[in-house]
Structures are given as C-alpha cells and as structure tokens.
Amino acid sequence: MQIQQLEFLKHLIRFNRRVYLDHNATTPVSNRVRRKMGQVLRYHYGNPSSFYGIGRKSAALVKQARQYVAEAVHADPQEIYFTGCATESNNAVLKSLSDHFYPKKKKIVSTPLEHPSVMHTLAYLETQGVMVEYCPVDGQGRVLLAELEKRVDEDTFLVCCMLANNETGVIQDLKAVTKIASQQSALVLADCVQALGKIPVDLHAWGVDYASFSAHKLYGPKGIGALYVKQGSPFSPLLHGGHQESGMRAGTESLHNIVGFGAACQDVDRLLLHAKKTQALKQLLIQRLKEIKPDCAINSPETGCLPNTISVTFPGVDNAGLMAILDYHGIAVSAGSACSTGEDAPSHVLRAIGLSEQAARQTIRVSLGWHTSEGDIRYTTKVIQDYIEGRSLLVNMITPAQLNESILFDEHTFILDVRPPDDRRKHQGLPNAHEVAPLAVEKYLGQLPRDKQILVYCPGGGLSLMVSYYLKAKGFKHVINLRGGLDAWRQRRSDLYLKYAGQNVTVLQPDKVE
Ligand code: PLP
C-alpha cells in the first residue's frame, strides 16, 4: 500500500532529466565564477569606499573586475561603470540623454526589436515629449540602413540599436549604424547584453557611445550589469547618493557580484571558442526540426545570427501546449523573451519581422549553452516529434487572462487545488476549489469526476502541470492547467481575486482504501 501511495511522487521522479535550452533568458553560474564570488563573500567584506586595509582590498577587487570587463568588450576601464542590471544601464542612458538634450533636440531613433527595458523606457519618454521613431527592419530583423538614414536628422540626439536580438539572434551592423548617426552628430546606445560571450564585441572599433551588458547572460551572477560610456560622452547619473563609480552610479558596490562579473568576462575567449561547437549543435537542431516538420519556419537568419539562438514556428502547433509538454519532460525553452512570459501578448519582435499573431503563438525560442550536448538535442527533438505526431498526452493550458467567471463558476468544471499548505496559509485560493495533498494526488482519484473538465492549479503552474499529466495518464479526458498558477492569476485578475478568492472551498479527504 505504501508503494501505491507514492505513485505520484514516482511519476514526478521518472521525469527528472533536465535539459536547459533557455540560455538567452539566463545562464547557470559557472563553477569558477561561483568560487570567486564565494571567496569575496567569505573574506572581503570591506566597503570599497573605506580608506583602511580591508576597504582598499575591496576597492582593488572592483578595479580588477572593471579591467576584465573592459578587456572583454574592447574598452578602457575608465569607460566601464557597474550597475544593478542592464535594464538600469539602458534606463540610465535613455533618461540621462533625454534630460541633457530635450527640448533642444527632440528625437530618438530606435528599432522595433529592442528589449522591454528599452521599449518601455522609450514609451515613458514619449509621455515626456520626446519623439521616438522606429526604423523598419527586413523579414529577418535587420535594420534597413537606408531607412535609418532617412530618419536620423539634425533633431536626433540618440540612435538606440541592440547588437543582437534576444528572441531571434539577429545581429545588427553597429558600425554602419554608428556611421549614419555620426553624420548628424547623434549618439549611439547599443544594447550588447545578448552578444557578450557569444560573438566578439569591440566597442572601440564600432565607435558606439554607450553600451549595456549583463553578467547573468554569460555564466555570471544575476543583479549586476555594466554600462559603457565613451570618454567625453554626456551622461548624468540615474541614482544620486555616494561617490561610487566616479559619481556615475551611487550605492555601495555589490562586491561579490562585481567580482563574479569580472570572472565571467575572463572566460569570454573560451566562450567564443566554444561557440563553434554550439553552432554545430544548432545546425543539428534545425536539421532535425525540418525532418520532423518540413513546413516549420526558422525565423533566425542563417548568417549574421547568434550561434546559440533559434526561433522556430510550427504551423498549426500552439506554442503553449508544446512548451507544456517540453516542461513536463524537463526541457526548458521559451516562447518569446523570459521577461514577457507573464504577458499574453504575442512577441513584439516576431510581429516586427512580419509574423502574424497566430504564427507568433506557434513559435518557440531555443537558446543553447555551454553544457548543451548532442544527446540534449536528440532528446528534445524526440519530445517535439512525439507531440507534433500526436503521440503525447494532451493537457490544455489556460492563461491567467482567460480564467474568468464563466469558467470559475461553470458546473462542468472541477477545480483542483494542488498548492502546498504554506501557500494556502498565505493566499486564499480559487473559488469552488477542491484542495488535495499536492504530492499524494493518487489518494484522491476516486473523488475526481471523469465527466467534467478538471482545472488544476498550484502557485506557479509547474507542479499543477505534473499533476495534469499524471491525471491524463490515469485516463482523465479533459484536464486543464493554469499557466503561471495562482500567482499569475492574482496579478492579472486582481479584480476577480478580491471578489471571489477563498469562496466555497472544499478540503477533500483521501479515498478510503479497502
Ligand atoms: N537587453 C537584452 C537584449 C536582454 O536580453 C536583457 C535580458 O533579458 C536585458 C536587456 C535586461 O538585462 P537585465 O536582466 O540585466 O536587466
């Protein structure tokens, strides 16, 4: 009986293979980086601004890390400033330059492919009067340089163009962009976050004025970014306070993160050498996908693209279902950028390169990394093939936006709450829910209706997905998983949450065992 009671746990363990193919979202911290950071956390607690010995040692570590970052991007150390993240770097440049130039000059020219940290900041600046023009791109996402030239005029103070796109991997010709901008004395901000460690970055050769970087995209820690400001370029800090970073970014330095970033940059040459192997695996992946579904469309350009990134559209295949089955098999890929997974809108990047809304919803992004193996590619493509050829169990997904009153109060829907007890203590759940012990679902099967659709939810959407597949394997026909879980729904539908949470909840008792 004991063994039978553990059935769901065994089901979980059976799928413990992990294949991480979302390196454009973030990367695991490398062992070397972790070791260096550990040493800092253990021994180097001095404040880099303090004048005494341990403070001076910390300051020396910051200086050394700055040197490593500068070498990796071909800049001078005094042009590199540490920030909290690349989002901060992008915000700082866009806001600082708008303050500096507006209203004498009014215009920023950008591309429709930028990361939300740029897009949303530009939208904010528009509310402050700044004019923003987006330069069209071709079907592969390359900025049309002739169109750029038309848009950059004497009223333009900044051209903002990312080096490599996070969703498709397309690489822009920054040297050409800088040339066009300089004809009108406009400055250039290049978001180089996705490029560093994947392709060579040479800021001095390209002549850009500002560039942003983030350690967690190259096996460094999260929560540390860098900003390059070409010597002599205007800049005023976003944060005011102490004199850290030569007065360009106030706040006590996050020493362990800075050292981690420096250590990650020391590995850039090795990463670039490894990129050849990654490129070969990417080709294998493309080849296998084309064999599996000949009409799939590869949105990433064949040349001028990051070696690790592939965006692929499978006509007729909804990406939510595909990603769910991949997740179930321990494979992590994403639909667009990780920053927008909580949103329901299809990717603005895919729309900008001409995909229809429907095609964008049939697209996934796979981004390979240092540890990706041929076995990972073969395993992943096998799971995709089984799904596309109809050999996988099918769990439907519902997004937080779709979960409305008519579903919550539908008599043909049975709501199953598989949240852990501490989450139940913190937050009230969906109305009309039935609570079960989350890791012992097998003990309640007798009470779950086979003639209704079962809507399963947990805090984040992961455990409920496992339960959903388990129920499918047990013969339940209509099972729906709440994507993003209760946390996402509480955010998205706070109106419904406030109105109905916790109403009419039933706590189920385990089935009686004969
Ligand atoms: N720019 C690009 C192209 C990115 O891909 C990201 C992260 O996904 C960022 C900026 C933001 O970086 P951070 O996470 O350091 O704020």
Residues whose N, C-alpha, C, O or C-beta is under 5 A from the ligand:
A	BS01	PLP	N24 A25 C85 A86 T87 H115 S117 A164 N166 D191 V193 Q194 S214 G225
